[in-house]
Structures are given as C-alpha cells and as structure tokens.
C-alpha cells in the first residue's frame, strides 16, 4: 500500500450498462456474481436464474472500456433434495476464473450445493468427411460406403461454446458461500457454513475436509463460516471469516485438519456501545487478500477494514460505508436488510478498494490517503459528459440539492450494490445493480 500514497485520485465516468431498463424486474434476472478474469479481457456475471453471461473486451473501442456479449449459458438448474425436503436454488453464488492454460478459458461456478467447472472455447473450424456420417449429420447407409475417407477440418463461422468439464457435488451439507482457487491452479477450496473442503481440479470423485467447526451438539453452535480465500502467492495458506467478526488465518503445513488457526484478526466490540444489533452488524460478509498477499480486506455491515497480516490486534484502516444507517437498524432488522451480504474488492495495484451500499450507491476508497467517494450506479449517467458526482446522505429530511444530497429516510433499500469487481490491470470497475451491470472507467483528476 505504500505506492498508494502517490496514486492520483480517480474521476469516474460512465462507460456502459448491460441489462434491461424496465422497472419490473424478475427475481431470476438479478445479478448475484461478478468476476473479471486475470487479463480483464473477459467479464463474467451470474444471476439468480442460474445463468452465466460472459462479456469480452472490445479492443477496437478507442479510449473507452467497452464489453460485448461473448457467451451465455445455463450453468445450474433448480433441484430438490428429497432426503431433506429442501429446494436447492439455481442462483449462482460465486464465479472464479482459472489461469488460462491455452486458447480456452476455464471457470468455476457454484450454487448452494454444486460446483461446476466450465470450459469456454471458441471454434472457427469443424470436422467433416466422416465415413459413417454425412456432412449434414445424417447417418450414412453402410451399403453406400465404398471407400475410406480421412476426416478433415474446414473453416466455419466463429462460435463460442460452454462445455461442462466436471461437477463437484455431494460434499457440502450446508449452503456453499465461497470458492477460491489456489495459486498453483491445481486445487481449490469450497466453504459452507460449517466446513471447508479442499479439491483437486482434475478429480471430482473426492474432496478433503480441512476445516470443520460443527459442534457435537448443534445447540452449542455460536458461529458460522461466512467467506474463505486462498493466499494469492502461498499454496499452503488461506483465511476464512466468521459471523462473530473475526478472520482466521490457517497454514496447511501445520496440520491436515486446520481446526487450530495460526492467526486471528479481530477488533473487539466496544462494551459501551454494545447493543442487540452489535453481533449482527459485526458479522463479516466478505474477505479478500490484496494482490501482494500482505493485506486483508474485510467487509461487515457498516464498515470495510484493511488488515496487515503482520498485525493482528487491530485493522490498519477502518472505513465507514454507510454509518448514517445506525439510526435505521430497527427497520433494517424488520425487513431483513441487515442480513445483506456486501462484497468488497481491491484495485489491480492495491491502491484503492471498493464496496457497495443501498440506493445503488457504491464507495471507492484510497487505501492510503483514506479519501473516499460515494457514487451512484444510475442510468442517468448515460448522457452525462461530466464525471460521476459525489453523493451525500444526510439526516436532514429536507435535502436542498436533490441531485447530490439524499435524506436517509429516502433511501431505497431494494436498490442495492452487493456485487462488484475491479479490472485487474486498468482503472475500470463493474458494478451490479439489481439486473443491470454498470461499467465505469477511471480518469486522473485534473
């Protein structure tokens, strides 16, 4: 983060929006996952209907970050667990790209119970000249075959296919909340509420349980796992967060079963300010390593925190995301919004962080100077020539500048930014707002 001090501030401009402008949004169309691949050339989104849409960078667009639809496919279908009488939603919980080994791309996608490995391949040739099948696909009459032909490839219109390679199933008794790929590109972990499993990407026959916090008596259960991630450079290290507001770091070299963590990052709740909601809002919904592996980024309901992996006792920085909602915790509890799971992310050079809020607001923080902006993902920015304006939420019910100020009573809690992603190499961000995907491009502040 030292380099972030010299990092210039960013002015964000609208680049693109994907999705319908209709106010009548179906539940299946709501975006539930967003992820760039390592190069940033591909951007994948998953929705509650189990579909995955992949966008490809348009390199012919000058001075703008534009993406076009590259591939769309149905990843998961709704299922029913007859043993538990439980319906399994098709909603995509997480998408993770693998490092590109060849001309094909691979990604992992998961719903509550099943993880799938997909191969995304672009085809511009097709095989013809088979002996038993005609070029149109019909079976040839054996009596008409008088000679042996050698099949060959012929050019054809380019097409993109999504091919299911492996299905990793029946390993989780609870809802999967995280998938993280190891830097060796050969293993990955999957986490549910009580367990973390280690998989070999090449084998879907078995997984190894490396963490189990399920008590012998479920009445003694006091915490659940909320997120997990591998270290970006160390194959043996991973972290996971829990609902009590702590992050635990585990080293797989210590033991095959990582029930004993190596480090714990936790900021105790101030007894003087403790309330009924304290433990709820302290629950960590997302945790991310910085690209360097030195820092951790965690998101709870009201704040986002940066932790130094060499200092456990307190975070390096604590950023308020929407502290003005402290006065609204009772109604937020009644409408279940207090249990919303906001994600967070690092910029490609670890100089900035980003996370979402309500009313389609999202915040971008400078990780070193702590300068921050509250911005809105809105279609009103489509025709704006100026950068996005900083939005202010006030407790004044008579806000005088409606385009910049908003009263806390006027916040629309149905419009929320839960998922976002930062381009790994450029100043560009993708923000999911309900069924719309907004892409914004950053420019130096002049």
N, C-alpha and C positions, 0 to 999 in steps of 0.2 A: 504493500500500500504506500510505500514511500514515494513511488513515482506519481502517485495520485495527487500529491500536493501541487505539482507543476501542471497537472492536467487542466486544460482550459474548460470553462463551463460550456454547456451544450444548449443550443436553441433547437427545439424540436419542431419539425414541420410535418404536416400530413403528407403521406405518400400514396397509400392505397387503403381500401376497405373491401373485404370479401364477405359476402353474405347478403341476405335479404333485408330490405329496409322496412318491411312490414312490421307493424306493432304486434300483430297476432303471431306469436312465436310458439311453435310446438316444442314440447319437452325434449323430443328426440334430437332437435336441431341445436340445442345448447352445447357450446364447446366446453369440453371437460379436460383437454390436454393440449399443450402447445410445445413444440420442440424443434430447434434447428439441428441440422447435422453438423459435423465437425468443420466443414468448409463454409457453411452458411448458404450453400447453393440450393439446399432443399429445406423446406419448412413443412413439418407435419402437424396436423391437428386431428384430434379425436373428439367425438361428440357422445352424447348420452344415448344415441341410437346405435352405437357400436360401429359407426363408420369412421374411416380414416381418409382424410384428404391431404394429398401431398402437393405442395406448390414448388415450382422450380424458378430460380432466379433468372430474370431476363437480362442478359448481359448486353443486349443491344440498346437498352434504355440508358441514355446519357445523363449522368449526374443525378440519377434517381435510383431508388431501391424499389424495383418492381418485381412481382412474382406472378406467375401464371399457373393455372391448374395443370399438374403433371400426371396425377394418377388419383383415382378414387376407388375405394373398395370396401366391402363389408368385412370387418375384422372379427367381430363377435356377434353372436345371436343370444337372445334371451333363453334361459334354461330353467329347469325346475328340479330341485333336489328333493326327491321323493322320500328319502330317509329322514330329512329334517323338515319336510313340508315347507320348503323355503324357495322363493323365486329368486333366481340369480339374474340380475340386470345385465344388459349388454353394454352398459356405459363403459367407455374407455377411461380408466383411472390414470394411466401413465403410458408415455411413449419414450423409448430410449433408442437412439441410433447407435449401431456398432461402427467401429472404424471400417472404412471402405477397403476391402481386400483386393478388389478387382473392379471391373466396369459395372458390376452390380452393387446395389446398396441393400443393407440388411437393417431391420429394426425389430425391437421387442415391443409388444403392446399387451396390456393386461386389463381385464375387468376385475370383478371381485374375487374370482376363483381360478381363472385360467390365463396363463401367459402363452403368447404365440410368437413365433419367430417368422417374420415375413421377408421374402426376397423380392426386391424391386428391380426388375430387369427391363431394359429397353431393347426391343427386337426390330431389326431392319432387314432381316433375311428370313426365308422359310425354306424348309426342306421339301423337295419334290422328286419325282422319278422313282417312287417306291414300286416294288414288284406286285404286291397284293392289294394296293390301294391306289385309286386314281388320284390325279392332282386336285380334284374337287372333293375328295374324302370318301368316295364310294368304294365298297369292296369289289374287287375285280373277280370275274369268273375264272376259276382255276384253269378251265379249258382254253381260255383266251390267252393265257400266258405262254408264249412260245420262246421267249429269251429272257436272260437275266439282265436286269438293269442295275446300274450303280446310282444310288440317290445322290443328289447334289443340291446346293443352296442357290437360291435365286433372290435377287433384291425385291423388296416389297415395301409398302408404306410403313413408316416407323410407328411402333405401338409400344405401350408400357404395360407390363403385367405385374401383378402382385401375386406371388406364389407362396402358399403356406409351406414352410420347411419343417417346423417342429411344433408340437403342442406340449407344454409343460403343465400337467394337470394333476389333480388329486393329492396335492402336497400341503394345502392350507385349509384348516378348519374354520378360519375367520377371514374377514374381508382383506384382500391384499391392498395395501396403501402405497407401497413403494417397490420400484425395481431399479437396480443400479448395476451397471456393467463395470467389471474390473478393468484396470488399465492394461492387463495382459490380453484382453479381448477374447479370452477363452472361458471365463467364468463370470457369473453374476449372482447377485443376491436378490431375494424377494422377501418382503416383510409384510406380515399381517399384524393384528392387534397384539398377539402374544408370542409370535415366533418369527425367527429369521432363518431362511433356508439358503444354502449355497448350491448352485447348479453349475454343471459343465454345459456350455452351449451346445456341444456336439452330442450330448446324451440327455434325452428326456425320460429315461427309464427310472432314474432315481435322483434324489437330492439329499443333501446332508444338513441336518439341523445343527446350526452353530449357535443359536441362542433361543432359550425357552424361559419365559418369565411367568408361565402359567402356574399358579399355586396349586397345591394338592387339594385344597378346599376353595372353590371359586368364590365363596363368601368373603375370603380374605384378600381378594383382588383389590389393589389400590391404585394401579397404574396400568396403562397400555402403551404399546409402541405406536408412534404417530408417523414416523418417517425414518429412512435409513439411506446411507450413501457410502460408497467406496471412496477411498482416498484417490485423487487423480494420478498419483505417481507411485504409490506404495501398494503392492499387491496384497499385503497382509493386514492392512489397516482399514477399518470402517467406523462410522459413527451412526448412532441412532438416537432419536429424541423420544421423550415420553410425555405423557399427559400431565405430569407434575411440574413441567417447565425445566427439565434438565436434559443435557446432552451427554451421552456416554460414548467414550472412545474405546474401542476394543482392538486388540492385537492378536491375530490368529496364530501367531508363533507361540504365544503363551500357553494356549490350550486349545484342543479341538472343539470344546464347548465353551463359548465365551460368556459364561454366566458371571464371571468376575471381570469388570471393566478395568482398563488401565488408567483412565482419567475420567473425571466428571466435571462438566461445566454447568454451573448453576448459580443463579442470583437469588438469595433467599427473599421471601416475601416480607415486606416491612410489617411488623406486628401492629403498628399504629394505624396502618391503612387497610388492614385485613378486613374483608367483608365476605358475604355469601358468594360473590362472584370472583373472588381472588383466584381460586384454583382453576376456575373455568377459563378466565382470560389469560392465565399463565401457561396454559397448555400450548406446546409448540406444534404448529401445523406443518412446518417445513424446515429442513436443514440442508445447507449446501456448502461444500468445500469451495474455497477460492481456487482458481486455476493453478495457482502456485502450490496449493496444499497447505499453506501456512495459516490461513484464517478460516473461520467457520461463520456462516451467515444463518441466523435462525429467525423465524417469524412466529410471534404469538398473536393474540387477537388485536392488541393495541399498538405493539411496537415491533421493530425489526432490530436485531442486535448483531454486532460483529464481535467475534471472539478470537483471541490469539491462542493457537493450540499450545503455546508455551506458558499460558497464564490462565489458570482455571478459576480463580476466585471471583473475577468479575469481567464483564464484557469490555472491550476496548471502546466501543461506541454504542449508545442506545439512541435510536431514532424513533420519535413519535410519529405514527402513521395517521391515526385519527383520534387523538386524545380528547377531542370535543365530544366523543361518544360516551365518555364516562358518566355523563348525566342521563344517558339513554339506555343504560344496561338493563333496567327492568323491562321496558318494552322489547328490547332486543332478545331477552331471555324468553319472553312470552311468544314471540314469533319465530324462535329457534335460530335467528340470525347470529346469535352469539356463538353458535357452534360451526359457523362457516370456516372452511379451511383455505386460508390465503397462502399462495406460494410466493417465493421470492427468487431472485436470480442476481448473478454478478455480470458485470460487463466483461468483454473479452480480455481486457487488460487489468481487471480487478480494481479499476479506479472508481467505479460507480456501482450502485446497487439499485434494484427496482422491485416494487411490490404494489399490490392493488388495494383498492378500497371500495366504498359504496358510491352510488350515483355515477358509475362508470369513471370514477377518479382513479388515478394511479400516481404514485410518487417515485421520483428519481432523486437519489441522494449521492452527493460526492462523499466517498468513503473516507476521505482525509480531512477536507475542509468542513464537512457536515452541512454544506449548502444543499438545500433541497427545493424541489418544485412539486406542486400539486397540479396535475394536468388532467384533462378530461378526454376520454375516447368518445368523440361525438361526430356525427355526420355533418354537423355544421362547419367543421374544419375543412370539408372537401373543397370549398370555393374560397377559402381564406388564403390570402397571399402572405400574411404575416405568420410568424411562429406561434405555436400554441401559447395561450395566455395562462399565467399562473392563477389558479383558483383559490379562493379563500372561503372557508366555512366559519361562520360567526354565530354566536349565541343571540345576536340581535335579530328578532323576528322581522324587522323592517330594513333588510339589507338594501342599501341605496344603489349599488352597482350590480344589477341582476346578472350581467354577463360575466362578472368576476367574483362577486360575493354571493354566498348562498347561506340561508339560515339553516341551522342544524335540524329544525323542525321540517324543513322542506326536502330533506334527503330522501331519495327513492332507494329503499333497501332491496328492491327487486332487481335493480340495475347494479351489477357488481362486477369487479375485475378480480377473479380468483386465480386466473392463469395468465402467465406472460413469459416471454423469452427474449433474450438479448443475443443479437448476432455475434458469433464468436470472434469476428475479425473487424467488424465495422461498427460505426455508430448508427445502428438500426435496431429497432425493437418491434416485437409482435405482441399485441395486446388483445386478449379475448374478452369481449364484452357481450355476454349472452350468446346470440347466434352469429355475431359479427366478429371478424378478425381485422383489427386495425394494424397497419404498418406505418411507423413513423421513422423519419430519417433525421439524424442529428447533424447540426452545423455549428461551427465555432461561433461563440458570441462575439460580436464586433463592437 
